[in-house]
Amino acid sequence: MTVSQTTMESYISIQGHVGKNQAIVYKKLLENPCASNEDLARMLGWPINCVTPRTNELRKMELVYVGGTKKSATTGKSVQCMVAVEGAVE
């Protein structure tokens, strides 16, 4: 998978502004728009209780926002989809 130039620039722009795991989650959201916490946990191989706090922190920093909802592949219930804000930090 190739990462677009703007995606890479956005990822680089947050370096030094967020923690290591926050940056990992942010980059994964740039590459996979509208991913749920469940999706992120699966893609990263992390427990969901390590992903959810990072997305919440990124939302508070306004680097990530809820971009909609979709059905969970596991539960079938509605879950929020996260979207990373590109170029949020200059």
PDB file of N, CA, C and O in Angstrom:
ATOM      1  N   MET A   1       0.837  -1.180   0.000  1.00  0.00           N
ATOM      2  CA  MET A   1       0.000   0.000   0.000  1.00  0.00           C
ATOM      3  C   MET A   1       0.887   1.250   0.000  1.00  0.00           C
ATOM      4  O   MET A   1       1.812   1.357   0.804  1.00  0.00           O
ATOM      5  N   THR A   2       0.613   2.154  -0.865  1.00  0.00           N
ATOM      6  CA  THR A   2       1.358   3.397  -0.907  1.00  0.00           C
ATOM      7  C   THR A   2       0.632   4.454  -0.092  1.00  0.00           C
ATOM      8  O   THR A   2      -0.596   4.542  -0.095  1.00  0.00           O
ATOM      9  N   VAL A   3       1.412   5.236   0.591  1.00  0.00           N
ATOM     10  CA  VAL A   3       0.852   6.320   1.390  1.00  0.00           C
ATOM     11  C   VAL A   3       0.968   7.589   0.568  1.00  0.00           C
ATOM     12  O   VAL A   3       2.039   7.903   0.048  1.00  0.00           O
ATOM     13  N   SER A   4      -0.143   8.328   0.449  1.00  0.00           N
ATOM     14  CA  SER A   4      -0.116   9.551  -0.352  1.00  0.00           C
ATOM     15  C   SER A   4       0.811  10.584   0.289  1.00  0.00           C
ATOM     16  O   SER A   4       1.101  10.516   1.484  1.00  0.00           O
ATOM     17  N   GLN A   5       1.261  11.516  -0.501  1.00  0.00           N
ATOM     18  CA  GLN A   5       2.165  12.560  -0.023  1.00  0.00           C
ATOM     19  C   GLN A   5       1.507  13.382   1.077  1.00  0.00           C
ATOM     20  O   GLN A   5       2.154  13.694   2.077  1.00  0.00           O
ATOM     21  N   THR A   6       0.228  13.743   0.913  1.00  0.00           N
ATOM     22  CA  THR A   6      -0.440  14.547   1.938  1.00  0.00           C
ATOM     23  C   THR A   6      -0.617  13.767   3.229  1.00  0.00           C
ATOM     24  O   THR A   6      -0.531  14.340   4.315  1.00  0.00           O
ATOM     25  N   THR A   7      -0.865  12.462   3.126  1.00  0.00           N
ATOM     26  CA  THR A   7      -0.981  11.628   4.315  1.00  0.00           C
ATOM     27  C   THR A   7       0.340  11.607   5.064  1.00  0.00           C
ATOM     28  O   THR A   7       0.364  11.766   6.284  1.00  0.00           O
ATOM     29  N   MET A   8       1.431  11.413   4.350  1.00  0.00           N
ATOM     30  CA  MET A   8       2.750  11.383   4.980  1.00  0.00           C
ATOM     31  C   MET A   8       3.087  12.737   5.586  1.00  0.00           C
ATOM     32  O   MET A   8       3.639  12.794   6.685  1.00  0.00           O
ATOM     33  N   GLU A   9       2.769  13.826   4.897  1.00  0.00           N
ATOM     34  CA  GLU A   9       3.025  15.161   5.439  1.00  0.00           C
ATOM     35  C   GLU A   9       2.223  15.390   6.716  1.00  0.00           C
ATOM     36  O   GLU A   9       2.736  15.969   7.674  1.00  0.00           O
ATOM     37  N   SER A  10       0.979  14.944   6.736  1.00  0.00           N
ATOM     38  CA  SER A  10       0.147  15.087   7.932  1.00  0.00           C
ATOM     39  C   SER A  10       0.731  14.302   9.086  1.00  0.00           C
ATOM     40  O   SER A  10       0.788  14.795  10.212  1.00  0.00           O
ATOM     41  N   TYR A  11       1.165  13.081   8.814  1.00  0.00           N
ATOM     42  CA  TYR A  11       1.756  12.245   9.857  1.00  0.00           C
ATOM     43  C   TYR A  11       3.024  12.895  10.406  1.00  0.00           C
ATOM     44  O   TYR A  11       3.215  12.954  11.621  1.00  0.00           O
ATOM     45  N   ILE A  12       3.883  13.378   9.525  1.00  0.00           N
ATOM     46  CA  ILE A  12       5.133  14.013   9.946  1.00  0.00           C
ATOM     47  C   ILE A  12       4.847  15.279  10.745  1.00  0.00           C
ATOM     48  O   ILE A  12       5.573  15.593  11.688  1.00  0.00           O
ATOM     49  N   SER A  13       3.797  16.007  10.377  1.00  0.00           N
ATOM     50  CA  SER A  13       3.505  17.277  11.047  1.00  0.00           C
ATOM     51  C   SER A  13       3.109  17.111  12.506  1.00  0.00           C
ATOM     52  O   SER A  13       3.257  18.052  13.285  1.00  0.00           O
ATOM     53  N   ILE A  14       2.612  15.943  12.901  1.00  0.00           N
ATOM     54  CA  ILE A  14       2.207  15.767  14.300  1.00  0.00           C
ATOM     55  C   ILE A  14       3.340  15.254  15.174  1.00  0.00           C
ATOM     56  O   ILE A  14       3.217  15.251  16.399  1.00  0.00           O
ATOM     57  N   GLN A  15       4.450  14.817  14.564  1.00  0.00           N
ATOM     58  CA  GLN A  15       5.576  14.309  15.335  1.00  0.00           C
ATOM     59  C   GLN A  15       6.045  15.382  16.321  1.00  0.00           C
ATOM     60  O   GLN A  15       6.210  16.545  15.951  1.00  0.00           O
ATOM     61  N   GLY A  16       6.254  14.988  17.559  1.00  0.00           N
ATOM     62  CA  GLY A  16       6.663  15.939  18.596  1.00  0.00           C
ATOM     63  C   GLY A  16       5.493  16.606  19.285  1.00  0.00           C
ATOM     64  O   GLY A  16       5.672  17.246  20.321  1.00  0.00           O
ATOM     65  N   HIS A  17       4.285  16.469  18.725  1.00  0.00           N
ATOM     66  CA  HIS A  17       3.095  17.066  19.325  1.00  0.00           C
ATOM     67  C   HIS A  17       2.237  16.036  20.049  1.00  0.00           C
ATOM     68  O   HIS A  17       1.395  16.394  20.873  1.00  0.00           O
ATOM     69  N   VAL A  18       2.445  14.780  19.749  1.00  0.00           N
ATOM     70  CA  VAL A  18       1.658  13.703  20.358  1.00  0.00           C
ATOM     71  C   VAL A  18       2.589  12.573  20.792  1.00  0.00           C
ATOM     72  O   VAL A  18       3.748  12.511  20.381  1.00  0.00           O
ATOM     73  N   GLY A  19       2.062  11.687  21.623  1.00  0.00           N
ATOM     74  CA  GLY A  19       2.838  10.542  22.071  1.00  0.00           C
ATOM     75  C   GLY A  19       3.007   9.508  20.970  1.00  0.00           C
ATOM     76  O   GLY A  19       2.361   9.579  19.925  1.00  0.00           O
ATOM     77  N   LYS A  20       3.891   8.539  21.225  1.00  0.00           N
ATOM     78  CA  LYS A  20       4.210   7.514  20.234  1.00  0.00           C
ATOM     79  C   LYS A  20       2.971   6.730  19.805  1.00  0.00           C
ATOM     80  O   LYS A  20       2.729   6.574  18.608  1.00  0.00           O
ATOM     81  N   ASN A  21       2.186   6.237  20.757  1.00  0.00           N
ATOM     82  CA  ASN A  21       1.009   5.437  20.412  1.00  0.00           C
ATOM     83  C   ASN A  21      -0.090   6.287  19.780  1.00  0.00           C
ATOM     84  O   ASN A  21      -0.834   5.806  18.926  1.00  0.00           O
ATOM     85  N   GLN A  22      -0.194   7.549  20.199  1.00  0.00           N
ATOM     86  CA  GLN A  22      -1.151   8.455  19.550  1.00  0.00           C
ATOM     87  C   GLN A  22      -0.770   8.635  18.083  1.00  0.00           C
ATOM     88  O   GLN A  22      -1.639   8.636  17.211  1.00  0.00           O
ATOM     89  N   ALA A  23       0.523   8.788  17.809  1.00  0.00           N
ATOM     90  CA  ALA A  23       0.985   8.966  16.430  1.00  0.00           C
ATOM     91  C   ALA A  23       0.710   7.716  15.593  1.00  0.00           C
ATOM     92  O   ALA A  23       0.355   7.820  14.419  1.00  0.00           O
ATOM     93  N   ILE A  24       0.874   6.541  16.192  1.00  0.00           N
ATOM     94  CA  ILE A  24       0.607   5.296  15.477  1.00  0.00           C
ATOM     95  C   ILE A  24      -0.867   5.209  15.098  1.00  0.00           C
ATOM     96  O   ILE A  24      -1.203   4.851  13.969  1.00  0.00           O
ATOM     97  N   VAL A  25      -1.751   5.539  16.050  1.00  0.00           N
ATOM     98  CA  VAL A  25      -3.198   5.497  15.792  1.00  0.00           C
ATOM     99  C   VAL A  25      -3.568   6.546  14.743  1.00  0.00           C
ATOM    100  O   VAL A  25      -4.351   6.261  13.838  1.00  0.00           O
ATOM    101  N   TYR A  26      -3.019   7.742  14.854  1.00  0.00           N
ATOM    102  CA  TYR A  26      -3.292   8.816  13.895  1.00  0.00           C
ATOM    103  C   TYR A  26      -2.892   8.389  12.485  1.00  0.00           C
ATOM    104  O   TYR A  26      -3.654   8.570  11.535  1.00  0.00           O
ATOM    105  N   LYS A  27      -1.690   7.820  12.356  1.00  0.00           N
ATOM    106  CA  LYS A  27      -1.222   7.380  11.031  1.00  0.00           C
ATOM    107  C   LYS A  27      -2.143   6.308  10.460  1.00  0.00           C
ATOM    108  O   LYS A  27      -2.467   6.329   9.273  1.00  0.00           O
ATOM    109  N   LYS A  28      -2.564   5.372  11.307  1.00  0.00           N
ATOM    110  CA  LYS A  28      -3.445   4.295  10.837  1.00  0.00           C
ATOM    111  C   LYS A  28      -4.781   4.882  10.376  1.00  0.00           C
ATOM    112  O   LYS A  28      -5.365   4.400   9.406  1.00  0.00           O
ATOM    113  N   LEU A  29      -5.268   5.917  11.064  1.00  0.00           N
ATOM    114  CA  LEU A  29      -6.515   6.566  10.643  1.00  0.00           C
ATOM    115  C   LEU A  29      -6.333   7.343   9.342  1.00  0.00           C
ATOM    116  O   LEU A  29      -7.257   7.410   8.531  1.00  0.00           O
ATOM    117  N   LEU A  30      -5.173   7.921   9.135  1.00  0.00           N
ATOM    118  CA  LEU A  30      -4.916   8.592   7.854  1.00  0.00           C
ATOM    119  C   LEU A  30      -4.970   7.590   6.706  1.00  0.00           C
ATOM    120  O   LEU A  30      -5.472   7.897   5.625  1.00  0.00           O
ATOM    121  N   GLU A  31      -4.451   6.401   6.950  1.00  0.00           N
ATOM    122  CA  GLU A  31      -4.420   5.362   5.927  1.00  0.00           C
ATOM    123  C   GLU A  31      -5.765   4.658   5.759  1.00  0.00           C
ATOM    124  O   GLU A  31      -6.039   4.089   4.702  1.00  0.00           O
ATOM    125  N   ASN A  32      -6.607   4.695   6.797  1.00  0.00           N
ATOM    126  CA  ASN A  32      -7.885   3.971   6.807  1.00  0.00           C
ATOM    127  C   ASN A  32      -9.000   4.868   7.343  1.00  0.00           C
ATOM    128  O   ASN A  32      -9.436   4.701   8.482  1.00  0.00           O
ATOM    129  N   PRO A  33      -9.463   5.815   6.531  1.00  0.00           N
ATOM    130  CA  PRO A  33     -10.514   6.724   6.996  1.00  0.00           C
ATOM    131  C   PRO A  33     -11.765   5.959   7.415  1.00  0.00           C
ATOM    132  O   PRO A  33     -12.114   4.932   6.834  1.00  0.00           O
ATOM    133  N   CYS A  34     -12.404   6.472   8.404  1.00  0.00           N
ATOM    134  CA  CYS A  34     -13.656   5.927   8.940  1.00  0.00           C
ATOM    135  C   CYS A  34     -13.464   4.523   9.528  1.00  0.00           C
ATOM    136  O   CYS A  34     -14.246   3.612   9.258  1.00  0.00           O
ATOM    137  N   ALA A  35     -12.419   4.368  10.329  1.00  0.00           N
ATOM    138  CA  ALA A  35     -12.184   3.116  11.044  1.00  0.00           C
ATOM    139  C   ALA A  35     -12.723   3.251  12.460  1.00  0.00           C
ATOM    140  O   ALA A  35     -12.610   4.309  13.079  1.00  0.00           O
ATOM    141  N   SER A  36     -13.300   2.186  12.962  1.00  0.00           N
ATOM    142  CA  SER A  36     -13.780   2.174  14.348  1.00  0.00           C
ATOM    143  C   SER A  36     -12.630   1.790  15.269  1.00  0.00           C
ATOM    144  O   SER A  36     -11.575   1.354  14.809  1.00  0.00           O
ATOM    145  N   ASN A  37     -12.838   1.955  16.573  1.00  0.00           N
ATOM    146  CA  ASN A  37     -11.823   1.508  17.530  1.00  0.00           C
ATOM    147  C   ASN A  37     -11.563   0.016  17.368  1.00  0.00           C
ATOM    148  O   ASN A  37     -10.424  -0.436  17.483  1.00  0.00           O
ATOM    149  N   GLU A  38     -12.610  -0.742  17.104  1.00  0.00           N
ATOM    150  CA  GLU A  38     -12.490  -2.187  16.876  1.00  0.00           C
ATOM    151  C   GLU A  38     -11.609  -2.458  15.649  1.00  0.00           C
ATOM    152  O   GLU A  38     -10.740  -3.329  15.687  1.00  0.00           O
ATOM    153  N   ASP A  39     -11.836  -1.715  14.571  1.00  0.00           N
ATOM    154  CA  ASP A  39     -11.028  -1.864  13.358  1.00  0.00           C
ATOM    155  C   ASP A  39      -9.559  -1.552  13.647  1.00  0.00           C
ATOM    156  O   ASP A  39      -8.661  -2.290  13.241  1.00  0.00           O
ATOM    157  N   LEU A  40      -9.335  -0.450  14.352  1.00  0.00           N
ATOM    158  CA  LEU A  40      -7.971  -0.048  14.670  1.00  0.00           C
ATOM    159  C   LEU A  40      -7.268  -1.101  15.519  1.00  0.00           C
ATOM    160  O   LEU A  40      -6.108  -1.429  15.270  1.00  0.00           O
ATOM    161  N   ALA A  41      -7.965  -1.627  16.516  1.00  0.00           N
ATOM    162  CA  ALA A  41      -7.386  -2.664  17.378  1.00  0.00           C
ATOM    163  C   ALA A  41      -6.972  -3.875  16.546  1.00  0.00           C
ATOM    164  O   ALA A  41      -5.890  -4.428  16.742  1.00  0.00           O
ATOM    165  N   ARG A  42      -7.828  -4.281  15.625  1.00  0.00           N
ATOM    166  CA  ARG A  42      -7.532  -5.426  14.768  1.00  0.00           C
ATOM    167  C   ARG A  42      -6.348  -5.136  13.855  1.00  0.00           C
ATOM    168  O   ARG A  42      -5.452  -5.969  13.719  1.00  0.00           O
ATOM    169  N   MET A  43      -6.338  -3.958  13.225  1.00  0.00           N
ATOM    170  CA  MET A  43      -5.258  -3.609  12.296  1.00  0.00           C
ATOM    171  C   MET A  43      -3.910  -3.486  13.002  1.00  0.00           C
ATOM    172  O   MET A  43      -2.877  -3.870  12.453  1.00  0.00           O
ATOM    173  N   LEU A  44      -3.925  -2.950  14.219  1.00  0.00           N
ATOM    174  CA  LEU A  44      -2.681  -2.731  14.952  1.00  0.00           C
ATOM    175  C   LEU A  44      -2.253  -3.946  15.773  1.00  0.00           C
ATOM    176  O   LEU A  44      -1.103  -4.034  16.204  1.00  0.00           O
ATOM    177  N   GLY A  45      -3.178  -4.879  15.989  1.00  0.00           N
ATOM    178  CA  GLY A  45      -2.874  -6.027  16.823  1.00  0.00           C
ATOM    179  C   GLY A  45      -2.819  -5.666  18.298  1.00  0.00           C
ATOM    180  O   GLY A  45      -2.135  -6.319  19.086  1.00  0.00           O
ATOM    181  N   TRP A  46      -3.551  -4.613  18.663  1.00  0.00           N
ATOM    182  CA  TRP A  46      -3.586  -4.133  20.046  1.00  0.00           C
ATOM    183  C   TRP A  46      -4.914  -4.512  20.681  1.00  0.00           C
ATOM    184  O   TRP A  46      -5.900  -4.713  19.973  1.00  0.00           O
ATOM    185  N   PRO A  47      -4.956  -4.614  22.017  1.00  0.00           N
ATOM    186  CA  PRO A  47      -6.256  -4.753  22.687  1.00  0.00           C
ATOM    187  C   PRO A  47      -7.053  -3.448  22.509  1.00  0.00           C
ATOM    188  O   PRO A  47      -6.476  -2.364  22.439  1.00  0.00           O
ATOM    189  N   ILE A  48      -8.356  -3.570  22.438  1.00  0.00           N
ATOM    190  CA  ILE A  48      -9.180  -2.372  22.210  1.00  0.00           C
ATOM    191  C   ILE A  48      -9.019  -1.357  23.335  1.00  0.00           C
ATOM    192  O   ILE A  48      -9.157  -0.155  23.108  1.00  0.00           O
ATOM    193  N   ASN A  49      -8.725  -1.832  24.559  1.00  0.00           N
ATOM    194  CA  ASN A  49      -8.568  -0.889  25.668  1.00  0.00           C
ATOM    195  C   ASN A  49      -7.256  -0.102  25.583  1.00  0.00           C
ATOM    196  O   ASN A  49      -7.016   0.773  26.414  1.00  0.00           O
ATOM    197  N   CYS A  50      -6.415  -0.392  24.607  1.00  0.00           N
ATOM    198  CA  CYS A  50      -5.235   0.434  24.319  1.00  0.00           C
ATOM    199  C   CYS A  50      -5.519   1.426  23.196  1.00  0.00           C
ATOM    200  O   CYS A  50      -4.856   2.458  23.090  1.00  0.00           O
ATOM    201  N   VAL A  51      -6.495   1.116  22.369  1.00  0.00           N
ATOM    202  CA  VAL A  51      -6.842   1.975  21.232  1.00  0.00           C
ATOM    203  C   VAL A  51      -7.812   3.084  21.638  1.00  0.00           C
ATOM    204  O   VAL A  51      -7.598   4.248  21.299  1.00  0.00           O
ATOM    205  N   THR A  52      -8.863   2.733  22.355  1.00  0.00           N
ATOM    206  CA  THR A  52      -9.920   3.692  22.703  1.00  0.00           C
ATOM    207  C   THR A  52      -9.385   4.934  23.415  1.00  0.00           C
ATOM    208  O   THR A  52      -9.767   6.043  23.043  1.00  0.00           O
ATOM    209  N   PRO A  53      -8.517   4.801  24.424  1.00  0.00           N
ATOM    210  CA  PRO A  53      -7.991   6.023  25.053  1.00  0.00           C
ATOM    211  C   PRO A  53      -7.207   6.901  24.083  1.00  0.00           C
ATOM    212  O   PRO A  53      -7.268   8.127  24.170  1.00  0.00           O
ATOM    213  N   ARG A  54      -6.471   6.280  23.158  1.00  0.00           N
ATOM    214  CA  ARG A  54      -5.693   7.068  22.187  1.00  0.00           C
ATOM    215  C   ARG A  54      -6.620   7.844  21.255  1.00  0.00           C
ATOM    216  O   ARG A  54      -6.358   9.013  20.974  1.00  0.00           O
ATOM    217  N   THR A  55      -7.698   7.224  20.768  1.00  0.00           N
ATOM    218  CA  THR A  55      -8.618   7.955  19.886  1.00  0.00           C
ATOM    219  C   THR A  55      -9.315   9.069  20.659  1.00  0.00           C
ATOM    220  O   THR A  55      -9.554  10.147  20.115  1.00  0.00           O
ATOM    221  N   ASN A  56      -9.644   8.814  21.928  1.00  0.00           N
ATOM    222  CA  ASN A  56     -10.270   9.866  22.748  1.00  0.00           C
ATOM    223  C   ASN A  56      -9.316  11.042  22.945  1.00  0.00           C
ATOM    224  O   ASN A  56      -9.734  12.197  22.862  1.00  0.00           O
ATOM    225  N   GLU A  57      -8.041  10.759  23.205  1.00  0.00           N
ATOM    226  CA  GLU A  57      -7.049  11.822  23.362  1.00  0.00           C
ATOM    227  C   GLU A  57      -6.898  12.616  22.066  1.00  0.00           C
ATOM    228  O   GLU A  57      -6.839  13.845  22.089  1.00  0.00           O
ATOM    229  N   LEU A  58      -6.836  11.914  20.945  1.00  0.00           N
ATOM    230  CA  LEU A  58      -6.716  12.585  19.650  1.00  0.00           C
ATOM    231  C   LEU A  58      -7.943  13.423  19.337  1.00  0.00           C
ATOM    232  O   LEU A  58      -7.832  14.488  18.730  1.00  0.00           O
ATOM    233  N   ARG A  59      -9.117  12.944  19.749  1.00  0.00           N
ATOM    234  CA  ARG A  59     -10.344  13.741  19.559  1.00  0.00           C
ATOM    235  C   ARG A  59     -10.289  15.016  20.381  1.00  0.00           C
ATOM    236  O   ARG A  59     -10.675  16.078  19.894  1.00  0.00           O
ATOM    237  N   LYS A  60      -9.815  14.933  21.619  1.00  0.00           N
ATOM    238  CA  LYS A  60      -9.701  16.126  22.469  1.00  0.00           C
ATOM    239  C   LYS A  60      -8.717  17.134  21.890  1.00  0.00           C
ATOM    240  O   LYS A  60      -8.887  18.341  22.062  1.00  0.00           O
ATOM    241  N   MET A  61      -7.680  16.637  21.200  1.00  0.00           N
ATOM    242  CA  MET A  61      -6.695  17.505  20.555  1.00  0.00           C
ATOM    243  C   MET A  61      -7.179  18.002  19.196  1.00  0.00           C
ATOM    244  O   MET A  61      -6.491  18.775  18.529  1.00  0.00           O
ATOM    245  N   GLU A  62      -8.371  17.553  18.788  1.00  0.00           N
ATOM    246  CA  GLU A  62      -8.981  17.913  17.506  1.00  0.00           C
ATOM    247  C   GLU A  62      -8.146  17.446  16.315  1.00  0.00           C
ATOM    248  O   GLU A  62      -8.118  18.097  15.271  1.00  0.00           O
ATOM    249  N   LEU A  63      -7.466  16.310  16.484  1.00  0.00           N
ATOM    250  CA  LEU A  63      -6.738  15.689  15.388  1.00  0.00           C
ATOM    251  C   LEU A  63      -7.553  14.580  14.743  1.00  0.00           C
ATOM    252  O   LEU A  63      -7.234  14.116  13.649  1.00  0.00           O
ATOM    253  N   VAL A  64      -8.604  14.162  15.431  1.00  0.00           N
ATOM    254  CA  VAL A  64      -9.488  13.097  14.976  1.00  0.00           C
ATOM    255  C   VAL A  64     -10.915  13.511  15.290  1.00  0.00           C
ATOM    256  O   VAL A  64     -11.168  14.148  16.313  1.00  0.00           O
ATOM    257  N   TYR A  65     -11.847  13.155  14.420  1.00  0.00           N
ATOM    258  CA  TYR A  65     -13.256  13.434  14.689  1.00  0.00           C
ATOM    259  C   TYR A  65     -14.095  12.218  14.302  1.00  0.00           C
ATOM    260  O   TYR A  65     -13.655  11.351  13.547  1.00  0.00           O
ATOM    261  N   VAL A  66     -15.312  12.178  14.839  1.00  0.00           N
ATOM    262  CA  VAL A  66     -16.236  11.103  14.489  1.00  0.00           C
ATOM    263  C   VAL A  66     -16.837  11.451  13.139  1.00  0.00           C
ATOM    264  O   VAL A  66     -17.490  12.483  12.982  1.00  0.00           O
ATOM    265  N   GLY A  67     -16.610  10.576  12.166  1.00  0.00           N
ATOM    266  CA  GLY A  67     -17.046  10.844  10.803  1.00  0.00           C
ATOM    267  C   GLY A  67     -18.297  10.096  10.400  1.00  0.00           C
ATOM    268  O   GLY A  67     -18.719  10.170   9.245  1.00  0.00           O
ATOM    269  N   GLY A  68     -18.898   9.376  11.333  1.00  0.00           N
ATOM    270  CA  GLY A  68     -20.110   8.628  11.027  1.00  0.00           C
ATOM    271  C   GLY A  68     -20.190   7.379  11.881  1.00  0.00           C
ATOM    272  O   GLY A  68     -19.473   7.229  12.870  1.00  0.00           O
ATOM    273  N   THR A  69     -21.075   6.494  11.478  1.00  0.00           N
ATOM    274  CA  THR A  69     -21.235   5.228  12.188  1.00  0.00           C
ATOM    275  C   THR A  69     -21.298   4.084  11.179  1.00  0.00           C
ATOM    276  O   THR A  69     -21.563   4.288   9.994  1.00  0.00           O
ATOM    277  N   LYS A  70     -21.048   2.890  11.674  1.00  0.00           N
ATOM    278  CA  LYS A  70     -21.198   1.683  10.875  1.00  0.00           C
ATOM    279  C   LYS A  70     -21.453   0.527  11.826  1.00  0.00           C
ATOM    280  O   LYS A  70     -21.365   0.686  13.043  1.00  0.00           O
ATOM    281  N   LYS A  71     -21.766  -0.633  11.274  1.00  0.00           N
ATOM    282  CA  LYS A  71     -22.017  -1.797  12.109  1.00  0.00           C
ATOM    283  C   LYS A  71     -20.715  -2.485  12.474  1.00  0.00           C
ATOM    284  O   LYS A  71     -19.824  -2.647  11.639  1.00  0.00           O
ATOM    285  N   SER A  72     -20.618  -2.886  13.731  1.00  0.00           N
ATOM    286  CA  SER A  72     -19.467  -3.638  14.201  1.00  0.00           C
ATOM    287  C   SER A  72     -19.462  -5.017  13.567  1.00  0.00           C
ATOM    288  O   SER A  72     -20.496  -5.682  13.500  1.00  0.00           O
ATOM    289  N   ALA A  73     -18.298  -5.443  13.103  1.00  0.00           N
ATOM    290  CA  ALA A  73     -18.167  -6.783  12.524  1.00  0.00           C
ATOM    291  C   ALA A  73     -18.329  -7.854  13.591  1.00  0.00           C
ATOM    292  O   ALA A  73     -18.700  -8.985  13.279  1.00  0.00           O
ATOM    293  N   THR A  74     -18.057  -7.516  14.834  1.00  0.00           N
ATOM    294  CA  THR A  74     -18.123  -8.472  15.934  1.00  0.00           C
ATOM    295  C   THR A  74     -19.511  -8.560  16.548  1.00  0.00           C
ATOM    296  O   THR A  74     -20.059  -9.650  16.718  1.00  0.00           O
ATOM    297  N   THR A  75     -20.079  -7.393  16.884  1.00  0.00           N
ATOM    298  CA  THR A  75     -21.351  -7.372  17.620  1.00  0.00           C
ATOM    299  C   THR A  75     -22.566  -7.073  16.757  1.00  0.00           C
ATOM    300  O   THR A  75     -23.691  -7.394  17.143  1.00  0.00           O
ATOM    301  N   GLY A  76     -22.360  -6.468  15.603  1.00  0.00           N
ATOM    302  CA  GLY A  76     -23.469  -6.065  14.754  1.00  0.00           C
ATOM    303  C   GLY A  76     -24.131  -4.773  15.203  1.00  0.00           C
ATOM    304  O   GLY A  76     -25.082  -4.304  14.579  1.00  0.00           O
ATOM    305  N   LYS A  77     -23.621  -4.198  16.292  1.00  0.00           N
ATOM    306  CA  LYS A  77     -24.168  -2.930  16.799  1.00  0.00           C
ATOM    307  C   LYS A  77     -23.501  -1.756  16.104  1.00  0.00           C
ATOM    308  O   LYS A  77     -22.439  -1.898  15.499  1.00  0.00           O
ATOM    309  N   SER A  78     -24.129  -0.605  16.196  1.00  0.00           N
ATOM    310  CA  SER A  78     -23.602   0.611  15.589  1.00  0.00           C
ATOM    311  C   SER A  78     -22.396   1.109  16.383  1.00  0.00           C
ATOM    312  O   SER A  78     -22.444   1.200  17.609  1.00  0.00           O
ATOM    313  N   VAL A  79     -21.306   1.431  15.667  1.00  0.00           N
ATOM    314  CA  VAL A  79     -20.096   1.976  16.283  1.00  0.00           C
ATOM    315  C   VAL A  79     -19.669   3.233  15.541  1.00  0.00           C
ATOM    316  O   VAL A  79     -20.003   3.419  14.371  1.00  0.00           O
ATOM    317  N   GLN A  80     -18.928   4.094  16.230  1.00  0.00           N
ATOM    318  CA  GLN A  80     -18.455   5.324  15.623  1.00  0.00           C
ATOM    319  C   GLN A  80     -17.244   5.059  14.745  1.00  0.00           C
ATOM    320  O   GLN A  80     -16.403   4.215  15.056  1.00  0.00           O
ATOM    321  N   CYS A  81     -17.171   5.799  13.636  1.00  0.00           N
ATOM    322  CA  CYS A  81     -16.022   5.756  12.735  1.00  0.00           C
ATOM    323  C   CYS A  81     -15.184   7.002  12.971  1.00  0.00           C
ATOM    324  O   CYS A  81     -15.712   8.114  13.001  1.00  0.00           O
ATOM    325  N   MET A  82     -13.903   6.824  13.134  1.00  0.00           N
ATOM    326  CA  MET A  82     -12.977   7.947  13.366  1.00  0.00           C
ATOM    327  C   MET A  82     -12.309   8.353  12.050  1.00  0.00           C
ATOM    328  O   MET A  82     -12.015   7.518  11.196  1.00  0.00           O
ATOM    329  N   VAL A  83     -12.085   9.637  11.918  1.00  0.00           N
ATOM    330  CA  VAL A  83     -11.406  10.186  10.743  1.00  0.00           C
ATOM    331  C   VAL A  83     -10.320  11.121  11.238  1.00  0.00           C
ATOM    332  O   VAL A  83     -10.570  11.955  12.109  1.00  0.00           O
ATOM    333  N   ALA A  84      -9.111  10.994  10.693  1.00  0.00           N
ATOM    334  CA  ALA A  84      -7.995  11.872  11.062  1.00  0.00           C
ATOM    335  C   ALA A  84      -8.085  13.164  10.261  1.00  0.00           C
ATOM    336  O   ALA A  84      -8.424  13.155   9.078  1.00  0.00           O
ATOM    337  N   VAL A  85      -7.778  14.273  10.922  1.00  0.00           N
ATOM    338  CA  VAL A  85      -7.741  15.564  10.266  1.00  0.00           C
ATOM    339  C   VAL A  85      -6.357  15.712   9.642  1.00  0.00           C
ATOM    340  O   VAL A  85      -5.348  15.726  10.347  1.00  0.00           O
ATOM    341  N   GLU A  86      -6.317  15.821   8.317  1.00  0.00           N
ATOM    342  CA  GLU A  86      -5.025  15.956   7.626  1.00  0.00           C
ATOM    343  C   GLU A  86      -4.491  17.366   7.800  1.00  0.00           C
ATOM    344  O   GLU A  86      -5.240  18.338   7.701  1.00  0.00           O
ATOM    345  N   GLY A  87      -3.191  17.475   8.061  1.00  0.00           N
ATOM    346  CA  GLY A  87      -2.542  18.785   8.195  1.00  0.00           C
ATOM    347  C   GLY A  87      -3.005  19.554   9.399  1.00  0.00           C
ATOM    348  O   GLY A  87      -2.985  20.785   9.383  1.00  0.00           O
ATOM    349  N   ALA A  88      -3.426  18.866  10.458  1.00  0.00           N
ATOM    350  CA  ALA A  88      -3.993  19.528  11.630  1.00  0.00           C
ATOM    351  C   ALA A  88      -2.946  20.313  12.414  1.00  0.00           C
ATOM    352  O   ALA A  88      -3.279  21.312  13.051  1.00  0.00           O
ATOM    353  N   VAL A  89      -1.692  19.880  12.378  1.00  0.00           N
ATOM    354  CA  VAL A  89      -0.627  20.550  13.121  1.00  0.00           C
ATOM    355  C   VAL A  89       0.402  21.052  12.137  1.00  0.00           C
ATOM    356  O   VAL A  89       0.901  20.290  11.309  1.00  0.00           O
ATOM    357  N   GLU A  90       0.712  22.289  12.219  1.00  0.00           N
ATOM    358  CA  GLU A  90       1.720  22.865  11.304  1.00  0.00           C
ATOM    359  C   GLU A  90       3.041  23.014  12.004  1.00  0.00           C
ATOM    360  O   GLU A  90       4.009  23.479  11.402  1.00  0.00           O
TER     361      GLU A  90
END
